[in-house]
């Protein structure tokens, strides 16, 4: 196949880039994109072979844009799950101190993860959201009164100074990424019985009534399938209509899981298995 091109949410210096460097090999080329939407577009067009997209953070919860794009792009399949540790730092232009900071810039996720530090140390500072932590670093570079919340790697790329480390609200701060690809480009994936898998699906109840989700979950309970995550998202077609994203342990080829999925599909007006994939932790 040659060198794989792998898209991530850039520019360089983001946590997505760090996760990509940790996961992909030196023989695979990382390509920066300015939005998660553009990563999906590039996979569909064949511009890249793989995409790395954040799906949830242990402190801030789901990345809704990624979830919505998984629903609206049926050509995508999940190849792997990557759990990456997040350590937020406060970075400034050299010589700037904590007392000088009147503005803080970052992506909404790092800011949301660092509320305690902001409220105790930077309560008077204005908060501005950017598309990425790297974009925030570009704004802060050269400023005498601004700071960015992001990775320590940003300091080397943008010539900034780290004046506080591990400022997130909780040390148990991880972001979960999906490695995604176009179904047409990967062929059949080999199921290895000695490996740990998870499976993700999206479904919507056939009849929107009380107990609809309970009935769907009952099929998993009857087959002893351990659910690890349930999220709801609006279908965006009408008020009060929701899709359910469900993750569970195991591979879709396992007998009990096949049976559970058959039962869920019968009860669903919309049903799509996003993939059965290996679990990776860095």
Residue pairs with C-beta under 8 A, 6 or more apart in sequence:
1 49
3 27
3 28
3 29
4 24
4 27
4 28
4 29
4 49
4 50
5 28
5 29
5 31
5 47
5 48
5 49
5 50
6 20
6 24
6 28
6 29
6 30
6 31
6 48
6 49
6 50
6 51
6 52
7 30
7 31
7 32
7 33
7 38
7 39
7 42
7 43
7 47
7 48
7 50
7 51
7 52
8 14
8 16
8 17
8 19
8 20
8 30
8 31
8 32
8 33
8 39
8 51
8 52
9 16
9 32
9 33
9 34
9 35
9 36
9 39
9 52
9 53
9 54
9 132
10 16
10 17
10 32
10 33
10 34
10 132
10 134
11 17
11 32
11 34
11 132
11 134
11 135
12 32
12 134
12 157
13 133
13 134
13 137
13 150
13 151
13 153
13 154
13 157
13 158
14 107
14 132
14 133
14 134
14 150
14 151
15 54
15 84
15 86
15 133
15 150
15 151
15 175
16 52
16 53
16 54
16 177
17 30
17 32
17 153
18 84
18 151
18 153
19 52
19 82
19 84
19 175
19 177
19 282
20 30
20 52
21 30
22 82
22 84
22 282
23 52
23 80
23 82
23 177
23 179
23 280
23 282
24 30
24 50
28 50
31 42
31 47
31 48
33 39
33 42
34 131
34 132
35 131
36 53
36 54
36 63
36 65
36 66
36 69
37 65
37 69
39 48
39 51
39 52
39 53
40 51
40 53
40 69
40 73
40 76
40 180
41 47
42 48
42 51
43 49
43 50
43 51
43 75
43 76
43 180
43 181
43 182
44 73
44 75
44 182
46 182
46 185
49 181
49 185
50 79
50 179
50 180
50 181
51 179
51 180
51 181
52 82
52 177
52 178
52 179
52 180
53 63
53 66
53 69
53 177
53 178
53 180
54 63
54 66
54 109
54 175
54 176
54 177
55 62
55 63
55 66
55 67
55 176
55 177
55 178
56 62
56 63
56 175
56 176
56 229
57 63
57 86
57 109
57 113
57 173
57 174
57 175
57 176
58 170
58 172
58 173
58 174
58 175
58 176
59 112
59 113
59 168
59 169
59 170
59 172
59 173
60 109
60 112
60 113
62 231
63 109
64 233
66 178
67 231
67 233
67 245
68 233
69 76
70 76
70 178
70 202
70 245
70 274
71 202
71 233
71 243
71 272
74 272
75 182
75 183
75 184
76 180
76 181
76 182
76 183
76 274
77 180
77 181
77 182
77 183
77 186
77 274
77 275
78 178
78 179
78 180
78 200
78 274
78 275
78 277
79 179
79 180
79 181
79 186
79 189
79 275
79 277
79 278
80 178
80 179
80 277
80 278
80 279
80 280
81 176
81 177
81 178
81 179
81 198
81 277
81 278
81 279
81 280
82 176
82 177
82 178
82 179
82 280
82 281
82 282
83 174
83 175
83 176
83 177
83 279
83 280
83 281
83 282
84 174
84 175
84 176
84 177
84 282
85 173
85 174
85 282
86 110
86 113
86 168
86 173
86 174
86 175
87 151
87 152
87 165
87 166
87 168
87 173
88 110
88 113
88 114
88 149
88 150
88 151
88 166
88 167
88 168
88 173
89 149
89 150
89 151
89 152
89 154
89 155
89 162
89 164
89 165
89 166
89 167
90 98
90 117
90 147
90 148
90 149
90 162
90 163
90 164
90 167
91 137
91 140
91 147
91 148
91 149
91 150
91 154
91 155
91 158
91 160
91 161
91 162
91 163
92 100
92 101
92 140
92 143
92 146
92 147
92 148
92 160
92 161
92 163
93 140
93 141
93 142
93 143
93 144
93 146
93 160
93 161
94 159
94 160
94 161
95 144
95 161
96 143
96 144
96 145
96 146
96 147
96 161
96 163
97 163
98 121
98 122
98 163
98 164
100 144
100 145
101 122
101 125
101 145
101 146
101 147
102 124
102 125
102 126
102 145
102 146
103 125
103 126
103 128
103 143
103 145
103 146
103 147
104 111
104 118
104 122
104 125
104 126
104 127
104 128
104 146
104 147
104 148
104 149
105 128
105 129
105 130
105 136
105 139
105 140
105 146
105 147
105 148
105 149
106 129
106 130
106 133
106 136
106 148
106 149
106 150
107 129
107 130
107 131
107 132
107 133
107 136
107 150
108 129
109 175
110 133
110 149
110 150
110 168
111 118
111 127
111 129
111 149
113 168
113 169
113 173
114 149
114 167
114 168
114 169
115 169
116 169
117 164
117 167
117 168
117 169
118 125
118 127
121 164
122 147
125 147
128 136
128 139
130 136
130 139
133 148
133 149
133 150
133 151
133 154
134 150
134 154
134 157
134 158
136 148
136 149
136 150
137 148
137 150
137 154
137 157
137 158
137 160
138 158
139 146
139 148
140 146
140 147
140 148
140 158
140 160
141 158
141 159
141 160
147 163
148 154
148 160
149 167
152 162
152 165
154 160
155 161
155 162
178 277
179 277
189 276
191 197
191 251
191 253
191 276
195 278
196 249
196 278
196 279
197 249
197 250
197 251
197 276
197 277
197 278
197 279
198 228
198 247
198 248
198 249
198 250
198 276
198 277
198 279
199 247
199 248
199 250
199 251
199 252
199 257
199 273
199 275
199 276
199 277
200 245
200 246
200 247
200 273
200 274
200 275
200 277
201 245
201 246
201 261
201 264
201 271
201 272
201 273
201 274
202 243
202 244
202 245
202 246
202 270
202 271
202 272
202 274
203 216
203 243
203 244
203 246
203 264
203 265
203 268
203 270
203 271
203 272
204 235
204 241
204 242
204 243
204 244
204 268
204 269
204 270
204 271
205 212
205 213
205 215
205 216
205 244
205 267
205 268
205 269
206 267
206 268
206 269
208 240
208 241
212 267
213 244
215 267
216 244
216 264
216 267
216 268
217 227
217 230
219 259
219 260
219 261
219 263
219 264
219 267
220 227
220 246
220 248
220 260
220 264
222 260
222 263
223 256
223 257
223 259
223 260
224 256
225 248
225 249
225 250
225 256
225 257
225 260
226 248
226 249
226 250
227 246
227 247
227 248
228 247
228 248
228 249
229 245
229 246
229 247
230 244
230 245
230 246
230 247
231 244
231 245
232 242
232 243
232 244
232 245
233 242
233 243
233 245
234 241
234 242
234 243
235 241
235 242
235 243
243 270
248 257
250 256
250 257
250 276
251 257
251 276
252 258
252 261
252 273
252 276
253 276
261 273
264 271
265 271
